[in-house]
Amino acid sequence: MTQTWVCARCQQPGEAVTGDLHLGDELTREIRERICQGCWKEWGDMEVMVINELRLNFIDPAAQETLRKKMREFLELGEAP
């Protein structure tokens, strides 16, 4: 059975994101509990643009943190706990 609730970003009922997100336990849990599949897919498209526009190099931990912050902003999750 699929869990549904109101998405933090679009404020619409949605289905939980499925699959392995590779974001760490806490952030993965937060996304599964607060973000719908549609908004998660929109972030996937936006993520590519952010990486290219900012020319992020993922060897650099600062670039990883920048992308994580941009993701939280886009998904309207607020500051990291």
Biopython code that builds the backbone (N, CA, C, O; Angstrom):
import numpy as np
from Bio.PDB.StructureBuilder import StructureBuilder

atoms = [
    (1, "MET", "N", (0.832, -1.175, 0.000)),
    (1, "MET", "CA", (0.000, 0.000, 0.000)),
    (1, "MET", "C", (0.879, 1.241, 0.000)),
    (1, "MET", "O", (1.872, 1.288, 0.726)),
    (2, "THR", "N", (0.532, 2.254, -0.804)),
    (2, "THR", "CA", (1.307, 3.471, -0.928)),
    (2, "THR", "C", (0.809, 4.514, 0.064)),
    (2, "THR", "O", (-0.394, 4.737, 0.198)),
    (3, "GLN", "N", (1.744, 5.146, 0.753)),
    (3, "GLN", "CA", (1.411, 6.180, 1.727)),
    (3, "GLN", "C", (1.135, 7.491, 0.989)),
    (3, "GLN", "O", (1.883, 7.860, 0.083)),
    (4, "THR", "N", (0.068, 8.195, 1.370)),
    (4, "THR", "CA", (-0.214, 9.495, 0.785)),
    (4, "THR", "C", (-0.364, 10.549, 1.883)),
    (4, "THR", "O", (-0.737, 10.218, 3.009)),
    (5, "TRP", "N", (-0.083, 11.785, 1.574)),
    (5, "TRP", "CA", (-0.186, 12.914, 2.483)),
    (5, "TRP", "C", (-0.096, 14.181, 1.643)),
    (5, "TRP", "O", (-0.038, 14.090, 0.416)),
    (6, "VAL", "N", (-0.083, 15.353, 2.259)),
    (6, "VAL", "CA", (0.050, 16.621, 1.547)),
    (6, "VAL", "C", (1.537, 16.954, 1.430)),
    (6, "VAL", "O", (2.250, 17.012, 2.432)),
    (7, "CYS", "N", (1.985, 17.168, 0.219)),
    (7, "CYS", "CA", (3.392, 17.447, -0.067)),
    (7, "CYS", "C", (3.782, 18.827, 0.469)),
    (7, "CYS", "O", (3.007, 19.779, 0.364)),
    (8, "ALA", "N", (4.979, 18.932, 1.039)),
    (8, "ALA", "CA", (5.481, 20.190, 1.592)),
    (8, "ALA", "C", (5.699, 21.237, 0.501)),
    (8, "ALA", "O", (5.604, 22.433, 0.777)),
    (9, "ARG", "N", (5.984, 20.824, -0.709)),
    (9, "ARG", "CA", (6.270, 21.779, -1.781)),
    (9, "ARG", "C", (5.021, 22.219, -2.530)),
    (9, "ARG", "O", (4.763, 23.417, -2.641)),
    (10, "CYS", "N", (4.244, 21.274, -3.044)),
    (10, "CYS", "CA", (3.109, 21.634, -3.898)),
    (10, "CYS", "C", (1.793, 21.745, -3.139)),
    (10, "CYS", "O", (0.789, 22.197, -3.688)),
    (11, "GLN", "N", (1.800, 21.333, -1.883)),
    (11, "GLN", "CA", (0.608, 21.393, -1.032)),
    (11, "GLN", "C", (-0.557, 20.570, -1.586)),
    (11, "GLN", "O", (-1.721, 20.887, -1.339)),
    (12, "GLN", "N", (-0.240, 19.523, -2.329)),
    (12, "GLN", "CA", (-1.248, 18.628, -2.893)),
    (12, "GLN", "C", (-1.039, 17.230, -2.320)),
    (12, "GLN", "O", (0.078, 16.878, -1.941)),
    (13, "PRO", "N", (-2.111, 16.427, -2.254)),
    (13, "PRO", "CA", (-1.929, 15.035, -1.844)),
    (13, "PRO", "C", (-1.016, 14.343, -2.848)),
    (13, "PRO", "O", (-1.117, 14.568, -4.054)),
    (14, "GLY", "N", (-0.143, 13.519, -2.348)),
    (14, "GLY", "CA", (0.781, 12.828, -3.243)),
    (14, "GLY", "C", (1.207, 11.497, -2.685)),
    (14, "GLY", "O", (0.919, 11.163, -1.536)),
    (15, "GLU", "N", (1.902, 10.738, -3.516)),
    (15, "GLU", "CA", (2.444, 9.445, -3.109)),
    (15, "GLU", "C", (3.906, 9.601, -2.738)),
    (15, "GLU", "O", (4.627, 10.424, -3.302)),
    (16, "ALA", "N", (4.323, 8.796, -1.782)),
    (16, "ALA", "CA", (5.702, 8.851, -1.290)),
    (16, "ALA", "C", (6.698, 8.490, -2.389)),
    (16, "ALA", "O", (6.413, 7.678, -3.268)),
    (17, "VAL", "N", (7.862, 9.109, -2.316)),
    (17, "VAL", "CA", (8.969, 8.782, -3.208)),
    (17, "VAL", "C", (9.429, 7.371, -2.875)),
    (17, "VAL", "O", (9.557, 7.017, -1.704)),
    (18, "THR", "N", (9.677, 6.570, -3.897)),
    (18, "THR", "CA", (10.131, 5.195, -3.706)),
    (18, "THR", "C", (11.534, 5.033, -4.265)),
    (18, "THR", "O", (12.048, 5.920, -4.947)),
    (19, "GLY", "N", (12.135, 3.922, -3.979)),
    (19, "GLY", "CA", (13.479, 3.642, -4.470)),
    (19, "GLY", "C", (14.540, 4.153, -3.520)),
    (19, "GLY", "O", (14.233, 4.860, -2.560)),
    (20, "ASP", "N", (15.783, 3.800, -3.782)),
    (20, "ASP", "CA", (16.910, 4.200, -2.946)),
    (20, "ASP", "C", (17.358, 5.598, -3.360)),
    (20, "ASP", "O", (17.680, 5.818, -4.528)),
    (21, "LEU", "N", (17.385, 6.531, -2.438)),
    (21, "LEU", "CA", (17.704, 7.923, -2.749)),
    (21, "LEU", "C", (19.187, 8.258, -2.555)),
    (21, "LEU", "O", (19.657, 9.257, -3.100)),
    (22, "HIS", "N", (19.929, 7.461, -1.800)),
    (22, "HIS", "CA", (21.365, 7.672, -1.560)),
    (22, "HIS", "C", (21.646, 9.056, -0.969)),
    (22, "HIS", "O", (22.584, 9.731, -1.393)),
    (23, "LEU", "N", (20.848, 9.475, -0.007)),
    (23, "LEU", "CA", (20.999, 10.802, 0.591)),
    (23, "LEU", "C", (21.321, 10.757, 2.074)),
    (23, "LEU", "O", (21.415, 11.803, 2.716)),
    (24, "GLY", "N", (21.487, 9.596, 2.614)),
    (24, "GLY", "CA", (21.660, 9.467, 4.056)),
    (24, "GLY", "C", (20.311, 9.200, 4.692)),
    (24, "GLY", "O", (19.276, 9.594, 4.153)),
    (25, "ASP", "N", (20.319, 8.547, 5.810)),
    (25, "ASP", "CA", (19.083, 8.094, 6.456)),
    (25, "ASP", "C", (18.117, 9.221, 6.796)),
    (25, "ASP", "O", (16.925, 9.124, 6.504)),
    (26, "GLU", "N", (18.616, 10.280, 7.405)),
    (26, "GLU", "CA", (17.737, 11.354, 7.878)),
    (26, "GLU", "C", (17.081, 12.114, 6.724)),
    (26, "GLU", "O", (15.870, 12.339, 6.744)),
    (27, "LEU", "N", (17.858, 12.506, 5.730)),
    (27, "LEU", "CA", (17.311, 13.252, 4.597)),
    (27, "LEU", "C", (16.388, 12.360, 3.762)),
    (27, "LEU", "O", (15.345, 12.819, 3.297)),
    (28, "THR", "N", (16.753, 11.118, 3.570)),
    (28, "THR", "CA", (15.890, 10.182, 2.839)),
    (28, "THR", "C", (14.546, 10.053, 3.548)),
    (28, "THR", "O", (13.499, 10.090, 2.901)),
    (29, "ARG", "N", (14.566, 9.902, 4.867)),
    (29, "ARG", "CA", (13.322, 9.790, 5.639)),
    (29, "ARG", "C", (12.479, 11.044, 5.471)),
    (29, "ARG", "O", (11.269, 10.959, 5.266)),
    (30, "GLU", "N", (13.114, 12.209, 5.558)),
    (30, "GLU", "CA", (12.386, 13.468, 5.441)),
    (30, "GLU", "C", (11.724, 13.598, 4.061)),
    (30, "GLU", "O", (10.570, 14.013, 3.963)),
    (31, "ILE", "N", (12.441, 13.250, 3.022)),
    (31, "ILE", "CA", (11.873, 13.335, 1.676)),
    (31, "ILE", "C", (10.727, 12.356, 1.513)),
    (31, "ILE", "O", (9.688, 12.710, 0.955)),
    (32, "ARG", "N", (10.894, 11.137, 1.987)),
    (32, "ARG", "CA", (9.812, 10.150, 1.877)),
    (32, "ARG", "C", (8.563, 10.575, 2.652)),
    (32, "ARG", "O", (7.449, 10.231, 2.257)),
    (33, "GLU", "N", (8.733, 11.309, 3.737)),
    (33, "GLU", "CA", (7.600, 11.717, 4.569)),
    (33, "GLU", "C", (6.964, 13.030, 4.135)),
    (33, "GLU", "O", (5.822, 13.304, 4.503)),
    (34, "ARG", "N", (7.683, 13.862, 3.348)),
    (34, "ARG", "CA", (7.174, 15.213, 3.081)),
    (34, "ARG", "C", (7.077, 15.598, 1.609)),
    (34, "ARG", "O", (6.454, 16.610, 1.288)),
    (35, "ILE", "N", (7.675, 14.822, 0.705)),
    (35, "ILE", "CA", (7.736, 15.212, -0.709)),
    (35, "ILE", "C", (7.062, 14.155, -1.578)),
    (35, "ILE", "O", (7.279, 12.956, -1.399)),
    (36, "CYS", "N", (6.238, 14.617, -2.527)),
    (36, "CYS", "CA", (5.548, 13.675, -3.429)),
    (36, "CYS", "C", (6.453, 13.293, -4.599)),
    (36, "CYS", "O", (7.466, 13.941, -4.863)),
    (37, "GLN", "N", (6.066, 12.238, -5.282)),
    (37, "GLN", "CA", (6.848, 11.755, -6.420)),
    (37, "GLN", "C", (6.978, 12.804, -7.516)),
    (37, "GLN", "O", (8.038, 12.932, -8.129)),
    (38, "GLY", "N", (5.902, 13.560, -7.772)),
    (38, "GLY", "CA", (5.939, 14.577, -8.818)),
    (38, "GLY", "C", (6.969, 15.663, -8.543)),
    (38, "GLY", "O", (7.726, 16.049, -9.434)),
    (39, "CYS", "N", (6.998, 16.152, -7.319)),
    (39, "CYS", "CA", (7.969, 17.190, -6.954)),
    (39, "CYS", "C", (9.387, 16.630, -6.942)),
    (39, "CYS", "O", (10.335, 17.331, -7.295)),
    (40, "TRP", "N", (9.535, 15.380, -6.541)),
    (40, "TRP", "CA", (10.861, 14.758, -6.554)),
    (40, "TRP", "C", (11.381, 14.651, -7.980)),
    (40, "TRP", "O", (12.566, 14.874, -8.228)),
    (41, "LYS", "N", (10.501, 14.312, -8.918)),
    (41, "LYS", "CA", (10.901, 14.238, -10.324)),
    (41, "LYS", "C", (11.279, 15.625, -10.836)),
    (41, "LYS", "O", (12.254, 15.764, -11.574)),
    (42, "GLU", "N", (10.520, 16.654, -10.453)),
    (42, "GLU", "CA", (10.861, 18.025, -10.852)),
    (42, "GLU", "C", (12.246, 18.402, -10.338)),
    (42, "GLU", "O", (13.020, 19.055, -11.039)),
    (43, "TRP", "N", (12.558, 17.983, -9.095)),
    (43, "TRP", "CA", (13.896, 18.269, -8.561)),
    (43, "TRP", "C", (14.952, 17.571, -9.401)),
    (43, "TRP", "O", (16.011, 18.149, -9.646)),
    (44, "GLY", "N", (14.701, 16.353, -9.846)),
    (44, "GLY", "CA", (15.675, 15.638, -10.673)),
    (44, "GLY", "C", (16.043, 16.425, -11.918)),
    (44, "GLY", "O", (17.210, 16.467, -12.308)),
    (45, "ASP", "N", (15.052, 17.050, -12.546)),
    (45, "ASP", "CA", (15.309, 17.876, -13.724)),
    (45, "ASP", "C", (16.058, 19.150, -13.334)),
    (45, "ASP", "O", (16.993, 19.552, -14.026)),
    (46, "MET", "N", (15.659, 19.784, -12.238)),
    (46, "MET", "CA", (16.299, 21.013, -11.768)),
    (46, "MET", "C", (17.732, 20.744, -11.309)),
    (46, "MET", "O", (18.614, 21.582, -11.498)),
    (47, "GLU", "N", (17.960, 19.588, -10.714)),
    (47, "GLU", "CA", (19.285, 19.233, -10.205)),
    (47, "GLU", "C", (20.337, 19.319, -11.303)),
    (47, "GLU", "O", (21.432, 19.836, -11.081)),
    (48, "VAL", "N", (20.005, 18.816, -12.478)),
    (48, "VAL", "CA", (20.944, 18.857, -13.608)),
    (48, "VAL", "C", (21.274, 20.307, -13.958)),
    (48, "VAL", "O", (22.432, 20.638, -14.211)),
    (49, "MET", "N", (20.271, 21.160, -13.971)),
    (49, "MET", "CA", (20.511, 22.571, -14.291)),
    (49, "MET", "C", (21.375, 23.234, -13.226)),
    (49, "MET", "O", (22.266, 24.017, -13.556)),
    (50, "VAL", "N", (21.125, 22.934, -11.954)),
    (50, "VAL", "CA", (21.917, 23.525, -10.865)),
    (50, "VAL", "C", (23.375, 23.081, -10.975)),
    (50, "VAL", "O", (24.286, 23.900, -10.861)),
    (51, "ILE", "N", (23.592, 21.798, -11.195)),
    (51, "ILE", "CA", (24.960, 21.276, -11.328)),
    (51, "ILE", "C", (25.687, 21.975, -12.467)),
    (51, "ILE", "O", (26.832, 22.400, -12.312)),
    (52, "ASN", "N", (25.021, 22.093, -13.609)),
    (52, "ASN", "CA", (25.663, 22.714, -14.767)),
    (52, "ASN", "C", (25.874, 24.211, -14.573)),
    (52, "ASN", "O", (26.947, 24.728, -14.883)),
    (53, "GLU", "N", (24.864, 24.911, -14.066)),
    (53, "GLU", "CA", (24.958, 26.364, -13.898)),
    (53, "GLU", "C", (26.043, 26.753, -12.904)),
    (53, "GLU", "O", (26.802, 27.695, -13.131)),
    (54, "LEU", "N", (26.107, 26.014, -11.796)),
    (54, "LEU", "CA", (27.101, 26.328, -10.766)),
    (54, "LEU", "C", (28.427, 25.595, -10.973)),
    (54, "LEU", "O", (29.388, 25.813, -10.235)),
    (55, "ARG", "N", (28.467, 24.727, -11.981)),
    (55, "ARG", "CA", (29.675, 23.948, -12.309)),
    (55, "ARG", "C", (30.207, 23.219, -11.083)),
    (55, "ARG", "O", (31.380, 23.331, -10.726)),
    (56, "LEU", "N", (29.313, 22.472, -10.451)),
    (56, "LEU", "CA", (29.666, 21.780, -9.214)),
    (56, "LEU", "C", (30.556, 20.571, -9.491)),
    (56, "LEU", "O", (30.309, 19.803, -10.420)),
    (57, "ASN", "N", (31.580, 20.418, -8.682)),
    (57, "ASN", "CA", (32.517, 19.298, -8.758)),
    (57, "ASN", "C", (32.286, 18.450, -7.509)),
    (57, "ASN", "O", (32.559, 18.902, -6.397)),
    (58, "PHE", "N", (31.794, 17.243, -7.680)),
    (58, "PHE", "CA", (31.388, 16.445, -6.530)),
    (58, "PHE", "C", (32.524, 15.815, -5.755)),
    (58, "PHE", "O", (32.285, 15.123, -4.765)),
    (59, "ILE", "N", (33.733, 16.034, -6.176)),
    (59, "ILE", "CA", (34.876, 15.622, -5.360)),
    (59, "ILE", "C", (34.996, 16.579, -4.173)),
    (59, "ILE", "O", (35.478, 16.210, -3.103)),
    (60, "ASP", "N", (34.549, 17.808, -4.388)),
    (60, "ASP", "CA", (34.607, 18.859, -3.365)),
    (60, "ASP", "C", (33.394, 18.749, -2.440)),
    (60, "ASP", "O", (32.261, 18.891, -2.898)),
    (61, "PRO", "N", (33.613, 18.498, -1.141)),
    (61, "PRO", "CA", (32.495, 18.415, -0.196)),
    (61, "PRO", "C", (31.641, 19.688, -0.165)),
    (61, "PRO", "O", (30.441, 19.610, 0.102)),
    (62, "ALA", "N", (32.226, 20.840, -0.428)),
    (62, "ALA", "CA", (31.466, 22.087, -0.447)),
    (62, "ALA", "C", (30.445, 22.068, -1.586)),
    (62, "ALA", "O", (29.346, 22.600, -1.429)),
    (63, "ALA", "N", (30.782, 21.472, -2.714)),
    (63, "ALA", "CA", (29.852, 21.368, -3.841)),
    (63, "ALA", "C", (28.689, 20.450, -3.482)),
    (63, "ALA", "O", (27.544, 20.720, -3.843)),
    (64, "GLN", "N", (28.980, 19.384, -2.782)),
    (64, "GLN", "CA", (27.926, 18.469, -2.341)),
    (64, "GLN", "C", (26.965, 19.187, -1.397)),
    (64, "GLN", "O", (25.751, 19.009, -1.488)),
    (65, "GLU", "N", (27.505, 19.989, -0.503)),
    (65, "GLU", "CA", (26.676, 20.734, 0.444)),
    (65, "GLU", "C", (25.856, 21.803, -0.276)),
    (65, "GLU", "O", (24.696, 22.029, 0.069)),
    (66, "THR", "N", (26.444, 22.455, -1.261)),
    (66, "THR", "CA", (25.713, 23.454, -2.051)),
    (66, "THR", "C", (24.515, 22.820, -2.736)),
    (66, "THR", "O", (23.418, 23.379, -2.701)),
    (67, "LEU", "N", (24.704, 21.664, -3.359)),
    (67, "LEU", "CA", (23.602, 20.993, -4.039)),
    (67, "LEU", "C", (22.529, 20.569, -3.042)),
    (67, "LEU", "O", (21.336, 20.676, -3.329)),
    (68, "ARG", "N", (22.940, 20.097, -1.892)),
    (68, "ARG", "CA", (21.985, 19.702, -0.852)),
    (68, "ARG", "C", (21.147, 20.903, -0.397)),
    (68, "ARG", "O", (19.940, 20.771, -0.193)),
    (69, "LYS", "N", (21.775, 22.064, -0.237)),
    (69, "LYS", "CA", (21.055, 23.279, 0.154)),
    (69, "LYS", "C", (20.079, 23.703, -0.938)),
    (69, "LYS", "O", (18.944, 24.078, -0.643)),
    (70, "LYS", "N", (20.512, 23.647, -2.194)),
    (70, "LYS", "CA", (19.637, 23.998, -3.317)),
    (70, "LYS", "C", (18.439, 23.048, -3.376)),
    (70, "LYS", "O", (17.322, 23.468, -3.675)),
    (71, "MET", "N", (18.675, 21.780, -3.093)),
    (71, "MET", "CA", (17.594, 20.799, -3.096)),
    (71, "MET", "C", (16.583, 21.134, -2.005)),
    (71, "MET", "O", (15.378, 21.131, -2.258)),
    (72, "ARG", "N", (17.058, 21.422, -0.800)),
    (72, "ARG", "CA", (16.171, 21.751, 0.315)),
    (72, "ARG", "C", (15.359, 23.002, -0.008)),
    (72, "ARG", "O", (14.171, 23.065, 0.308)),
    (73, "GLU", "N", (15.990, 24.002, -0.638)),
    (73, "GLU", "CA", (15.274, 25.210, -1.033)),
    (73, "GLU", "C", (14.196, 24.888, -2.059)),
    (73, "GLU", "O", (13.049, 25.310, -1.907)),
    (74, "PHE", "N", (14.549, 24.152, -3.091)),
    (74, "PHE", "CA", (13.613, 23.825, -4.166)),
    (74, "PHE", "C", (12.417, 23.034, -3.628)),
    (74, "PHE", "O", (11.276, 23.284, -4.015)),
    (75, "LEU", "N", (12.686, 22.084, -2.740)),
    (75, "LEU", "CA", (11.633, 21.245, -2.203)),
    (75, "LEU", "C", (10.912, 21.889, -1.012)),
    (75, "LEU", "O", (9.978, 21.310, -0.457)),
    (76, "GLU", "N", (11.349, 23.081, -0.630)),
    (76, "GLU", "CA", (10.760, 23.839, 0.478)),
    (76, "GLU", "C", (10.774, 23.051, 1.777)),
    (76, "GLU", "O", (9.770, 22.964, 2.484)),
    (77, "LEU", "N", (11.937, 22.476, 2.074)),
    (77, "LEU", "CA", (12.116, 21.699, 3.301)),
    (77, "LEU", "C", (12.688, 22.537, 4.433)),
    (77, "LEU", "O", (12.755, 22.063, 5.567)),
    (78, "GLY", "N", (13.099, 23.761, 4.161)),
    (78, "GLY", "CA", (13.677, 24.585, 5.201)),
    (78, "GLY", "C", (15.126, 24.210, 5.472)),
    (78, "GLY", "O", (15.718, 23.413, 4.743)),
    (79, "GLU", "N", (15.681, 24.781, 6.507)),
    (79, "GLU", "CA", (17.053, 24.501, 6.897)),
    (79, "GLU", "C", (17.203, 23.059, 7.375)),
    (79, "GLU", "O", (16.265, 22.472, 7.914)),
    (80, "ALA", "N", (18.384, 22.504, 7.173)),
    (80, "ALA", "CA", (18.660, 21.156, 7.646)),
    (80, "ALA", "C", (18.601, 21.133, 9.163)),
    (80, "ALA", "O", (19.091, 22.051, 9.821)),
    (81, "PRO", "N", (18.001, 20.083, 9.722)),
    (81, "PRO", "CA", (17.923, 19.993, 11.188)),
    (81, "PRO", "C", (19.281, 19.808, 11.823)),
    (81, "PRO", "O", (19.384, 19.716, 13.046)),
]
sb = StructureBuilder()
sb.init_structure("model")
sb.init_model(0)
sb.init_chain("A")
sb.init_seg("    ")
for serial, (resi, resn, name, xyz) in enumerate(atoms, 1):
    if name == "N":
        sb.init_residue(resn, " ", resi, " ")
    sb.init_atom(name, np.array(xyz, "f"), 0.0, 1.0, " ", f" {name:<3s}", serial, name[0])
structure = sb.get_structure()
